[in-house]
Amino acid sequence: MSVRFKIPQSVLVVIHTPALEVLLIERADAPGFWQSVTGSKDAEGESFEATALREVLEETGIDARAPGHVLQDWGLENVYEIYPQWRHRYAPGVTRNTEHLFGLCVPQARPATLNPREHRAQVWLPYREAAERCFSPSNAEAILMLPRIVLAAVVR
């Protein structure tokens, strides 16, 4: 039986309302680590959009294709050092991950259906408070971009 390593290509999906309330979920394996939806590709050929759709559904129970929901590819990527405590999930020698950013606008804040193996709590917060609570600097930065991204989408 071969070991299946994670692919070092992932998505970050900032789930938010039109009023810029942001959903954060707390990792089950790292209490106190609050984040947006994240997840790696299941296969090299999986698109970032397909990964985003799958991860949002798996981690929150939210169908990003539901009426009134808008998944937006922000066209941005972060490349970051994988935290040492999670490197064992990747092939030997893999230390960096490329993360593609998306936003998912939902009509209103609503409870998510969490997978207890992955996440233990959830909270909807105004975007600035959400950014302050994130453990990941790149996640906080993405949340702080929300007003500009939402305004740019309205102007188009």
C-alpha positions in Angstrom: 0.0 0.0 0.0 1.5 3.3 -1.0 1.3 6.5 1.0 -0.8 9.3 -0.5 0.8 12.6 0.1 -1.1 15.9 -0.1 -0.5 18.0 -3.2 1.1 21.3 -2.4 -1.5 23.3 -4.3 -4.5 24.5 -2.4 -7.3 27.0 -2.2 -8.3 29.5 0.4 -12.0 30.5 0.2 -13.2 33.5 2.2 -16.9 33.0 2.8 -18.7 36.3 3.4 -22.0 38.1 3.3 -22.7 41.3 1.3 -22.3 43.1 4.6 -18.7 41.7 4.9 -19.4 39.3 7.7 -16.9 36.4 7.4 -17.2 32.8 8.4 -14.3 31.4 10.3 -13.9 27.8 11.4 -11.6 26.5 14.2 -9.3 23.5 13.4 -10.0 20.4 15.4 -6.3 19.4 15.4 -5.2 22.8 16.5 -7.5 24.5 19.0 -7.3 28.3 18.7 -6.4 28.2 15.0 -9.2 30.0 13.3 -9.3 30.1 9.5 -11.3 30.4 6.3 -12.0 27.2 4.2 -8.8 25.8 2.9 -7.9 22.5 1.2 -5.6 20.9 -1.2 -6.3 19.5 -4.7 -7.3 15.9 -4.7 -5.5 15.3 -8.0 -2.9 17.3 -10.1 -5.5 17.8 -12.8 -8.3 19.1 -10.5 -8.9 22.8 -11.2 -8.6 25.3 -8.4 -12.3 26.1 -8.9 -13.3 22.4 -8.5 -11.1 22.3 -5.4 -12.8 25.4 -4.0 -16.3 24.0 -4.6 -15.5 20.6 -3.1 -13.7 22.0 0.0 -16.5 24.5 0.8 -19.1 21.7 0.7 -16.9 19.3 2.7 -15.9 21.7 5.4 -19.1 23.8 5.8 -22.0 22.0 4.0 -22.5 25.1 1.9 -23.2 24.5 -1.8 -21.3 27.3 -3.5 -23.5 26.8 -6.6 -26.7 27.4 -4.7 -29.0 30.3 -5.8 -27.7 33.6 -4.5 -24.2 32.3 -3.9 -21.3 33.8 -5.9 -17.9 32.1 -6.1 -15.3 34.6 -7.3 -11.8 33.6 -8.4 -9.7 36.5 -7.1 -6.8 35.6 -9.5 -4.3 35.8 -6.6 -2.0 33.2 -5.2 0.1 33.0 -2.0 3.2 30.8 -1.8 4.1 30.0 1.7 6.2 27.8 3.9 4.2 24.8 5.2 4.1 24.8 9.0 6.5 22.1 10.3 3.7 20.3 12.2 1.9 19.6 9.0 4.8 18.8 6.7 4.5 15.0 7.3 1.3 15.2 5.1 3.4 16.1 2.1 6.1 14.2 0.1 9.6 14.2 1.6 11.3 17.5 0.8 8.1 19.5 0.1 8.2 22.6 2.3 6.2 25.2 0.2 2.6 25.4 -0.8 0.8 27.5 -3.5 -2.6 28.7 -2.3 -5.1 30.1 -4.8 -7.6 32.6 -3.4 -11.4 32.7 -3.8 -14.3 34.5 -2.2 -17.7 33.1 -1.8 -20.5 35.6 -1.2 -23.6 34.1 0.5 -26.8 36.0 1.0 -26.7 35.9 4.8 -24.8 34.4 7.7 -26.0 30.9 8.5 -24.7 28.0 10.6 -22.3 25.7 8.8 -22.3 22.0 9.0 -18.8 21.1 10.2 -17.0 17.9 9.9 -15.9 17.2 13.5 -12.7 15.5 12.3 -11.6 18.7 10.7 -13.2 21.6 12.6 -14.7 22.1 16.1 -16.3 25.5 16.1 -17.5 28.3 13.8 -18.2 32.0 14.0 -19.4 34.8 11.8 -17.5 38.1 12.4 -17.2 41.5 10.8 -14.3 41.3 8.4 -11.8 43.2 10.5 -12.5 41.1 13.6 -12.2 38.0 11.5 -8.8 39.0 10.1 -7.6 39.6 13.7 -8.7 36.1 14.8 -7.0 34.2 11.9 -3.8 32.4 12.8 -2.5 32.6 9.2 -1.1 35.9 8.1 -2.1 35.2 4.4 -5.7 34.4 5.5 -5.9 37.6 7.5 -4.6 39.6 4.5 -7.1 38.0 2.2 -10.0 38.9 4.5 -8.7 42.5 4.7 -8.9 42.7 0.9 -12.6 42.0 0.9 -13.9 45.6 0.7 -11.7 46.3 -2.4 -12.6 43.1 -4.1 -16.3 43.4 -3.4 -16.2 47.1 -4.7 -14.3 46.1 -7.8 -16.9 43.4 -8.6 -19.7 46.0 -8.2 -18.0 48.5 -10.5 -17.5 45.9 -13.3 
